């Protein structure tokens, strides 16, 4: 895809990622004064829904637009239990910033549709009918495009359709925005997309939205590319894969005579702690470089044995997303779980052990286990390679497969546990993790660990490909585009 756009308001910056040229817009609070101009023609922004992204985006935009004539108003279903939380955040019917969902859609110039994916699929025809001609529909996920494509439908042709997709969950979007009050530019990166532009203003609306959310930088994609990489990514290393990797490593370490506490620390804690922190600061290869010679041999054996089994699964995931199967699965799940709620995973032994470990955690003593690192990095690199092979731009690849992982999701997993994340994330992500985590678990157990136990030789070609991969330089460039601020996770 061509990463080329024009803005009348914001400066465009060219960057080089792995030998390819892309364009970005850097964010920062110094740009907030430009938002009224960027949102020319918009008097009311309706934020529809109060799930993961809704609270963060509504509050960030309200704060960024303080002192302007632009109103941010929450739209919820009549009688929604979320009204109490919205009011606690300062939105209310009495001050005109809280209302019924369809009323808010009808009166808004920019409608940010942040309800669940399944709800979008169920209600999209009513939503399209309610949006006034010439308004702008904003999406933070390309799921709806995938769904209307599946059912041979389309967006109304008299509205703008744009996407701004933060590369992190809502609490991270809000928390880093708050930290940005002290460090200009601290926030969550975002991609943006222009699906329909009926008045020539769509690009600046999208960029204004991204800047208003506090994104350190925004990069261009398409809604199709976004939903394919996003749904794929959360079933992979962002959630499903890390879930499956930890469960199979936990069992393996028990088989190698570690006790339960040791097994959890050397699997889950090692990944969400030191491995993620090293990748966040210095990149994926830095994990390998930080090991001693003997540990590097362990890493290489684990990486060599795990890469192909992991890639086998991520290729299957990508194909199922691209052909629409995963989107259909989410829509069907939304219908099922209205009557039969999705079960939880946190009752099984490793996640119960994790509660005890976190209660007695000593960060300094968490090991960087080289075997765990090899399995985890192999899976991350397999996901990266599939996205490259499928033609995604490096900005999207790096953000969807690395930065979102180690700067947004893993810190929260470290804080409250992987099981907590799986049991409390969006239906789309939760379903994907429950569906694909066992596949990673089985493939690694049945193929990678068997190869290691049979002392099969290390594939030196895979190791050299890892060491010399172009993504390392691309990741370094993207990491350098944001302030070096670690998210401060709070209860």
Secondary structure by P-SEA (a helix, b strand, c coil): cccccccccbbbbbbbcccbbbbbbbbccccccccccccccccbbbbcccccaaaaaaaaaaaaaccccbbbbbbbcccccaaaaaaaacccccccccccaaaaaaacccccccccaaaaaacaaaaaaaccccbbbbbccaaaaaaaaaacccccccbbbbbbbbcccaaaaaaaaaaaaacccbbbbbbbbbcccccccaaaaaaaaaaaacccbbbbbcaaaaaaaaaaaaaccccaaaaaaaaaaaaaaaaacccaaaaaaacaaaaacaaaaaaaccccccccccccaaaaaaaaaaaaacaaaaaaaaaaaaaaaaaaaaaaaaaaaaaaaccccccccccccaaaaaaaaaaacccccccccaaaaaaaaaaaaaaaaaaaaacccaaaaaaacccccccccaaaaaaccaaaaaacccaaaaaaaaacaaaaaaaaaacaaaaaaaccccaaaaaaaaaacaaaaaaaaaaaccccccccccc
